[in-house]
Amino acid sequence: MSFFKRLNWGATRVERNHPANEQDAVPGLVQALLADRKSERRASIIRTSLYVVMVTAPALLFMPNLFSGWSFSSGPVVGVVHLDGPIEAGAPASADRVLPALRRAFEAENVKAVVLSIDSPGGAPIESERINDVVAELRRKNPKPFVAVINTLGTSAAYLVAMHADTIYAGRYSIVGSIGAVMEGWDVHQVLAKYDVSRRVYASGELKSMLNPYIPMSDKADAEARELVVGMGKRFNEEMRAKRGNKLKPGIDYGSGGVWPGPTAKEIGVVDELGTLDSVVAKRWNLPIKDFGPREHGMPFVATASEWLTGVVSQTTLRLQANVDGVKFR
């Protein structure tokens, strides 16, 4: 009830009950005025509180991302950078996300060693290549111990990054390996033919549409795809042998795509030692750990809603259009 309505109501009531004594209406008017002022103050406090929440909540959500990797301590630390999840463009383990964290770790004067904490099934080899190239440059400019610690998974393109470290560690229950390449796509032309549906495809060359899922794949296209994948896998295998050298055991087909638990991986020379992130840091340096990221912080459905939606659309498109998917190490 607004103040003016209260005023009219009070005046009417006074006039009806005591028409001859208008002074009796004053206390009622004062009470109505005070109640209205109190209501306005309460509403103002609520509005101000809501504004404060609206302004500070996003800041609190994004604050960890803003200061991720900042070191406010001048004491010596071990810098940890994470390679978590699929290694592909736009993902947390993409080169665009991992490289800034690596740069901060290598360039920080109080960081005495850099540990790459890996938990990834692999992904796009070009992303791994980008990471390896920049790491080599950073190590030339800032010589520091650089080790890789494989947590749950360190396979394929993730191992391609790990093998460029000075030392590779894995836990007793880690899974390591899957050295090779894979290229996959759907073949739905027979399903379409069942419903008398076909798709017209005009390509400038016979191999231009070789992974189109809506048309039959020719023998030449099939052979070309196999040769491409075998060549990529061979290159991966050769790079691994060049890096690991005499640590590898003879007679083992490392390029078969197989995986090994940590102890077996150590036995055959795929990793150097057994250990977890905490045990490795404690044993080798006994220094505090400084996390340089990259990590997802805050509330994903608020902080990264746009990125999440874009990813969903992108993944759906890739699943439906297999011909645009490239060779992956996984």
SVG drawing of the C-alpha trace seen along z (x, -y; Angstrom):
<svg xmlns="http://www.w3.org/2000/svg" viewBox="-18 -20 89 80">
<polyline fill="none" stroke="black" stroke-width="0.4" points="0.0,0.0 1.6,-3.3 2.0,-6.3 -0.7,-8.3 -3.2,-5.5 -2.4,-5.2 -2.8,-8.9 -6.3,-8.9 -7.4,-5.9 -6.3,-7.5 -7.9,-10.7 -11.2,-9.0 -11.2,-6.9 -10.6,-10.0 -13.3,-12.0 -15.8,-9.2 -15.1,-8.5 -14.1,-12.0 -15.1,-14.6 -14.8,-17.3 -11.3,-16.5 -8.8,-16.6 -5.8,-16.6 -6.5,-13.0 -5.4,-12.1 -1.8,-13.4 -0.5,-10.3 -1.9,-8.0 -0.3,-10.1 3.0,-10.0 2.9,-6.3 2.0,-5.8 4.8,-8.0 7.4,-6.2 6.2,-2.8 6.5,-3.9 10.0,-5.3 11.0,-2.0 9.6,0.0 11.5,-2.2 14.7,-1.7 14.2,2.1 13.6,2.1 16.7,0.0 18.8,2.4 17.5,5.4 18.2,3.7 21.7,2.7 22.5,6.2 21.3,7.7 23.5,5.3 26.5,6.2 25.9,9.9 25.4,9.4 28.7,7.5 30.9,9.6 29.7,13.1 31.1,13.1 34.3,11.6 34.6,14.4 34.0,17.0 36.6,15.6 39.2,14.6 40.9,18.1 41.3,18.0 42.7,14.5 45.3,15.3 46.0,18.9 49.7,19.4 50.6,16.2 53.2,16.8 53.2,14.4 56.0,16.3 59.6,15.5 60.8,18.8 61.9,21.7 59.1,23.9 58.4,26.6 56.1,25.5 53.4,27.9 51.6,27.6 48.7,29.9 48.0,31.7 44.5,33.1 41.9,34.4 41.9,34.7 44.7,32.8 42.8,30.9 42.1,27.3 39.7,25.6 40.2,28.1 41.9,27.5 44.8,29.5 45.2,27.6 48.5,25.9 46.8,22.5 45.9,23.3 49.0,25.3 51.8,23.2 51.0,20.0 51.2,22.0 54.5,23.5 55.9,20.1 55.0,18.8 56.6,21.8 59.8,21.7 60.2,17.9 59.5,17.6 62.8,17.2 61.8,18.9 60.7,22.1 63.5,24.5 62.0,27.3 58.9,27.8 56.7,30.9 54.2,31.8 51.4,33.6 49.7,35.8 46.3,37.3 45.3,37.6 44.3,40.2 45.9,38.3 44.4,36.4 45.7,34.2 49.4,34.8 49.8,31.2 48.9,29.9 51.5,32.1 54.1,30.9 53.3,27.3 53.8,28.0 57.1,29.8 58.5,27.1 57.8,24.4 59.1,26.5 62.4,27.0 62.7,23.2 61.8,22.5 64.4,25.0 67.1,23.3 66.3,19.9 65.6,21.1 67.5,24.3 65.6,26.2 64.8,29.8 61.7,30.8 60.0,34.1 56.7,35.7 54.5,37.5 51.8,39.7 48.7,40.1 45.8,42.3 46.5,42.0 49.5,41.0 48.8,42.5 49.3,41.7 49.6,37.9 50.0,37.4 53.0,39.7 54.3,37.9 54.7,34.9 55.9,36.9 58.9,38.4 60.4,35.0 61.0,34.6 64.2,35.4 62.5,38.2 59.2,39.9 57.4,41.1 54.3,43.3 52.3,44.7 51.9,48.4 48.3,48.1 49.0,45.7 48.3,46.7 51.0,45.8 51.6,46.3 49.2,46.6 51.9,45.5 50.4,45.1 47.7,43.2 44.1,43.7 41.7,42.2 38.0,43.1 34.7,42.2 31.2,43.4 29.9,45.3 26.2,44.8 25.7,45.1 24.1,48.6 21.6,47.3 20.6,44.5 20.3,46.9 17.9,49.0 15.5,46.0 16.3,45.1 18.2,42.0 21.5,40.9 23.7,37.9 25.3,36.1 29.0,35.3 31.1,33.4 34.9,33.5 37.8,32.1 39.7,35.3 39.1,39.0 40.5,38.7 39.0,35.4 35.9,37.0 37.5,40.3 36.1,40.0 32.6,38.9 30.3,41.2 27.4,40.8 29.1,42.4 30.9,45.8 34.7,45.6 36.8,46.7 39.6,49.2 42.1,46.5 40.7,44.2 40.7,47.0 44.4,47.7 45.3,44.1 43.7,43.7 45.5,46.7 48.8,45.5 48.3,42.1 47.6,43.6 50.4,46.1 52.8,43.3 51.8,41.2 52.1,44.1 55.5,45.0 56.7,41.4 55.5,41.5 57.3,44.8 60.5,43.5 60.5,40.4 59.9,42.5 62.8,44.7 65.0,41.7 64.1,40.2 64.2,43.3 67.1,44.9 68.8,47.8 66.3,47.6 63.9,49.7 64.0,53.5 64.6,55.4 61.9,57.7 58.9,55.6 56.5,54.1 56.1,50.6 54.1,49.4 51.3,52.0 49.1,49.5 49.2,51.5 49.2,50.0 51.0,51.1 50.6,50.5 53.3,48.4 55.5,51.3 55.5,53.0 56.1,49.6 59.2,49.1 60.4,52.7 60.3,52.2 61.8,48.7 58.7,46.6 59.0,44.8 62.0,44.2 60.8,44.5 57.7,45.3 56.2,42.4 53.3,40.0 53.3,36.3 53.7,35.8 56.3,38.5 58.4,37.3 58.5,33.7 59.2,34.7 61.9,37.1 63.7,35.0 63.4,31.5 61.4,31.4 60.0,28.0 56.5,26.6 54.4,27.1 53.1,24.1 50.2,25.0 50.5,23.0 47.3,24.5 45.6,24.6 42.6,25.7 38.8,25.1 37.7,22.9 34.4,21.6 31.1,22.9 31.3,24.3 27.7,23.6 28.2,19.9 31.8,19.1 32.1,21.1 28.6,21.5 29.4,20.1 32.5,22.2 30.5,25.3 27.7,24.7 30.2,24.1 31.9,27.4 28.7,29.3 27.8,28.0 31.3,28.6 31.4,32.2 28.0,32.9 29.2,31.6 32.3,33.7 30.4,36.9 28.0,36.3 30.6,35.1 33.4,37.7 35.1,36.5 36.4,33.4 38.0,35.3 41.8,35.7 44.3,38.2 44.6,38.5 46.9,40.2 44.7,42.0"/>
</svg>
